[in-house]
Amino acid sequence: MDDETHPRTLYVGNLSRDVTEILILQLFTQIGPCKSCKMITEHTSNDPYCFVEFFEHRDAAAALAAMNGRKILGKEVKVNWATTPSSQKKDTSNHFHVFVGDLNPEITTEDVRIAFAPFGKISNAHRIGQEL
């Protein structure tokens, strides 16, 4: 009944800077088993946000209904289905995006560029969470 056509990943935004992946997983797992949580914390004025992936669509739908608008550490969170922008529907047959997570804070954008240089031309490299 639950197949790949039903979304299972939620965007959770407007988070306090004190919220952690562990806290989000503790809260959302009470609704249903979570597969993963990825927190995005950029060093900008923007609030952190995360993506929570569930194993089952029905659990994700229940979490969306239960958590949207709830306060977590004093901030009212916004929960929506995670989507891919339609503007990314361009020819990528000779262009690849590589995302590498959980890097040591000492790794720089230049370190990433050097590590991937042997594989071909790099059009752009960006180390999220690092002042450039």
N, C-alpha and C positions, 0 to 999 in steps of 0.2 A: 504494500500500500504506500509506503514512504519511499519514493524513488528520487533520483538525482534532479528531477524537474522542480521539486519543492525546496525552497530555500531553507537553510539550516544555520545561517550565520547572521548575527545581529551586530549593528553598529551601536555603540553606547557612548554618548557624548556628554559634554558639559560636566566633566568629572572634576572633582577637587584634586589638587596636586598631591594630596596625601593618599589618594586611592591607589591601591596596588593590584596587580594581576591576581594575587592570592585572595584579596578581599572580594574582588569581582567573582572569582570562581566559587568562593564560599557562599556568596549570595545567590548566584544563578544556579548553582548545583542543587540548591534546595528545591528548585522548580523541576529540574531534570538533569540527567547526566550531561556534562559538558565535555567536548572533545578537546577544546583549546581556548586560550585567551591570549590575545596579543595587544599589549598596551603601547600606544604611540604617544611619547612625551617629547615634544620638540622644545628647544630652548627659545621659545618665542612668547609672545603675549597670549597665544591661543591656549585654551584649556586642553588638558590631555583627553584622549578618547581611546577606545579599544574595540576590538572585534571579538565576539564570543561565538564560538562554533559549537553547536549541539550535534549529537549523534542522530537525533530524530527531529523532523520538521515540527511535529506536534508539541514537543518540549520547547522549541524555539518560539513558536507561536504563543504558547502559554507565558513564556518569559517576557515576550514583547508586551502582552496585555497586562501582566502583573507589575513590570518594572518601569514602564514609561511614565515619567512624571514623579516617580518616587524620589525621596531625598536620600542621598548617600553622603555621609559626612557633611551634612548641611547644604548640599547643592542638589537641585532638582535635575535629575538626569534625563536625557533624551534618548530613547531607544527606537530604532528603526531597522528595517531590513537592510542589510549591507548590499550595496549595488555597485556595479562597474559602470563608470561613465560611458555613454554611448559614443562619445567623441573618440574613443580609442579604437574604433572600428576602421582602421586603416591598414594598408598592406604592410604586414610585418614579416613577410617571407624571408627577408634578408636582414632582419633587425630583431634582436632579442633583448628582453629585460631580465635581469638577474637580481634577485633580492636576497641579501645575506643578513641573517639576524643574529642576535645575541653575541655581538662582537665585543671584545675587550675594549674598555673605554680608551685605552692607549692607541688603538688602531685608528689611523687617520684616513681621510679620503684618498690621499696619495698612496698609502699602503694598499688600499683596495685596488686602485688603478694599476699599480705595479703587479699585484698578484694576478690580475686578469689580463694583463698585456700580452702574454704569450698566446692567447686564444684569438687575437684579432684586434681590429680597430675598435676603440671604445669611444662612443659619441658623447657619453656623459657618465659621470660617477658622482654620487652624492652620499655622504655619510650622515644619516639622520641622527639628530641628537648631538651634533658636534658643531661648535662654532667654526665657521669657515673663514 
